[in-house]
Amino acid sequence: MGKAQYKKKTQAWRHNPLRVPDAHLGAGKAEGKADPAKEKQMLPILNKLKSPQYADRTWACAAICNLIQNDAATRRLFQSRNVVGELIERLSDDIDEVVVEASGALRNLAIDGGHELCGEMANKGIMSHLTVLIGKISSTIDTILTGADQSQATSDKFFQERKHLLDLAENVISLLWSMAEASPKTLQAVNAVASEGLLVKVLQGREKLGLGVSLAAAQALYSLSQDNFPFRKALITHPSALQTLIEVAQQDHAPAESSQQAKSKKGKGKDKQSNGDAQEELPEGRALLRRVLVCGVLRNCVRAGSWADEKVDISTITNATVLPLVNGLLDVNLQSVVGRVLELVQALPKQDVVTALGKDAKTDHRSGPELSLERIERSLSTVVTALEVLTNICAGLEDEEEGPNGAEAVEEDGDADEDEEMDDVIDDEGLIERGREPDAMFEDLSTNPVVNPGATLSHLLTGLQLPQRLTALSQLTQLSFPPANDNPSPHPPTTSVLSMLHLRALEALNNLLLTTAASLPSNPSAASQAAAAVPVQGIWDAMFATVETIGSEPQALTMKGQEMRVEVLQMALGCIWGVAKIAPAQLTVQSQQIQTLIDVLAVLRSEVAKTRCIEALSSLASRQNVTVEENRAIGTWLIQQLTSSAAPLSSETLIAVLNAVIDMYADETRDYDQEVFVKGAFLEGLSGIVAKVKGEVKKIDRRNDRQARVRGEEAYENLVAFIKYRRSLRR
């Protein structure tokens, strides 16, 4: 469990470039205290959604977006009046402009409201409307791409219709993206729509269709291709998908960025000075983000050695295209970015959105500083996506094979059940007597994991210097988490994306350290080289700085909306485990750091994180230069966890503690063995828990979690063999 690597992203922990969690917006709004001025505006706006005048219906859709933006309380107020159902009904409106604005309002609702809103949309039948719209959009795109409308290209009507198409396509695809990330149920509904044809078609026509809609397509493809086998299969079997993805991944994004930058400057006039924003300093960013997302889609879909890999050679694409692109995005000065964000926040317009709802209200209106903040967020989101792709590349351990199943497994289970019934009447000494001999304890030590990273380990460690750069990206800033009180972040979108960026950097670093540690047994001479390539002390100090910063506000760890603090804390512990495994003798360890690892277990929620912590303590306690006092502190605590009659350990934690104790005291020649293990009567303590351990292992249902049961049985057998071995030394 401690060796967990990260290939898949949990949907709930992915940063949506436009989505700000409700809890980041401040306790007042989260508690449902809607702005009275906005509440007064609500009913007239809802009534206009059914107005016979299409202009009123269009305006109402835009007004709803402006009122609910980053305001959970007002959004829920509208929800209580069935705003979702009303907007879905407008998707079948006779007027294109109304359909476009309704889809935009629903898109923003889905983005702002997240899982809750997407689930409501699915329940109210949005997928049937999206299916119809996808068909219309797809056929119209065919017309544009084939040039059939060249004769109309000079008419104002054509340009207006084309704009409506692009806006509608972007909104619909963004809705598919949000629905795909909401829940397994909504993901299944999106899979049933078979949207891969439209998404690939949009990428194929990216030059004519523009950045907005093609970026939305790339985002949808990226989300749908993660941990979603049905969609991956449909995508790679699409006749032109793989070639299109490769073309986008390899195409230089700079010309598209320059073209978009020129368009954004054109026509600004005096607004450029009056806004006082930083648009001249920042690239548009959408073409780069599109390219990184497509690289991620390729890595998600094409497995090394698969039939698809025979067509595209994912290893060559990774080394020639993906890694150079990702590598260029990792040197971000986050402290400087945060400083610029705080400056722009001070320059935001103070006008009340309610008084700004004039007849020309639009769903996507942004002031100059808002556009600059949006671009900064997009740049950070691009780094997050690049880190996710890098995490996949650094995941160098091949997945373990599943244990036996079918009739053979059932037969084995039956035999085991009979043995367990007999064990119920046997005491500790009887179980020790029946246990396997000490020699068996070392039988499996020669089995090493298969290491196969997406690039050579030396290139990742030395060529790209990833350990140092990922560590820098993991360091917290003043905007990394929402404040540990009822106040919102100064800029919630930046806080949301920074939290995710730190987590993704730590995940990539965790995988890199894990792959490095796993490669050492197969090549012992590489141990010193790895220690030199990995700045273990620098990573160690940085990770403890993160742990201590998060631990300085312990009350926040249990607050709603602060979940990312625990996620980052747990992943930092994974990196501590990694350096402790790679080169423990190279570390300068403070006694307080050992106590911190012991104390932090009480607040961890993940069994994987707890196991990492315990295994890190074991590595520290048995490192070459460990002191007797350090070993005693760790060993005594571990034995107390096993022998205490207080709250029982979970099965995974129990297994980790048993393995840690056996690893620490398997070599009786160590300097600390006599002073700690023998004088501390650890053997007597272990001998008295054999039946207890056997009983806890039996509670693991082998039918529901066979691997955990196998690990538990191995730990039990090793415990008995270890006890016999240590007793034999006394003779």
C-alpha angles and dihedrals in degrees: 000000000000090000094064114147125198120237102137128057120224105235093226091059099051118108112236106208091229101030121098116185112244092236090062091062099070135274096266095062093038089055091056102257098149121197106263091218091055091045090055090054094050104082097047089050093049091049091055091057086078097039116135087229111085091208090061092049091049092048092049092055091052093045092053090056093051094048097050099040108132089341112115095181096055090043091055089047090057090044090057088060093052096254090157093057092045093051093046088054089055090060087079093049118138092232117076094211091057091050090050094050093043091052089048091052091049091047091054091045090052091048095045096039098040121186096356095055094041090053091051091049091051091049091051094054105259094145094067090053092047090051091056092046092048089056092050093045093048095051092046091050088053088056092050095046094048091052093236090140097054090114090058096046094101097054122097089222091059092051091048093049091047091052090050090051094051093046091047093047092051092048095047094046091048088053090052089050093051093044091050091057098043104078143325089264095055091041089056090051091052091049089054091057090065093219096166091095093056094044093051090045091054091052090048090054095041093125093057099032097048139226100293099061095034091052090051089051091051091049092050092048091049094051094043094049095056115096090337111115098179092057094042090053092048091048100049091046091053105110097235104021101097094045091048092049091050091050092052092045093051098040114103109248095202098087092052090048092050092048092050091046090054091050092050091052095047113096097007093116114160092354088077091068098035094054093056090202133147099242092124090058097051130063116232088250101197097105091050092048090048091053094048091049091052090050086054091050090054092049090047095050107035114066118196110261095016124126089255089055089057087062100044107021097224093197092061092045090049095052098037101039117005101048096045090050094048092043091060092059102054102079099081121148098220095184090057091047091052091050091053092047092054090051091051092047089059089053096052114121114260096210114131112246091223093061090044094062098107128157091277097055113152130193094229103042111143132176121225096264090045090054090050092049089048090053092049089051090049090051091051090046088054089054090049091053091046089053091051090053090047091050088058091050093049093050094100102163117098113230116264119252116252118252124250118302143174122041094343092056093047090052091050090049091053092053091047092052090055091051091049093054089056091048092059091077097044122094128218096276092047091052091048090051092051094045125104122275123266094253089066090061091076099040097102099041093098093061108101127185119255108254117205114152121185090251135019112289093228090055092051094045103035108014097047096022089219098167092063096041096045090048090054091052091051094059113111126242133197090266098044095102135020112265115275091245139057094288122101124236114272086245113012097192092057091047091050094051094042091054089053093045092055091048094049092047090052092047091053091047091047091054093046093051091045093051090048093049092048092052095056101076091054090053112025092178088064092065095087091043091052091049089053094047094047116061092220096173093048092050091044093053093044093050093049089049088056092046091049094047092052091042091053089076102042093164090065093061092074098039122110111253093027096088092118090066090064092043092053091044092053094048091048087056088053089058090048087055090050097055091041088057097043102049114352092162090060093059127099101213125195119213089233090058091058090050090048091056090050095047096045093062089077093065099041117108101186120082088210091057092048090051091050090052093050093046090049090053090050092052091049093047093054100037118128098257099036117140123231090244093054092048092048092051093052097037094048091049092050093049090049089054090055099043101036118112091210124098108343119243120248114252093255093048091046091053091048093051093048092050091047094053092047092049092049097049104030089101109064092187094072116114093240097049099086095040097045113020099034101035092040091057091231092154092058090049092051092047090058097056101052095103091043091053091046090053094049092050091051089058091065106096106229091199094058100034110015096166092054089050091051091050090049094050091048091051091050093049091047090050092055093044090048092052091050091048095051091046090052090059090064093060 
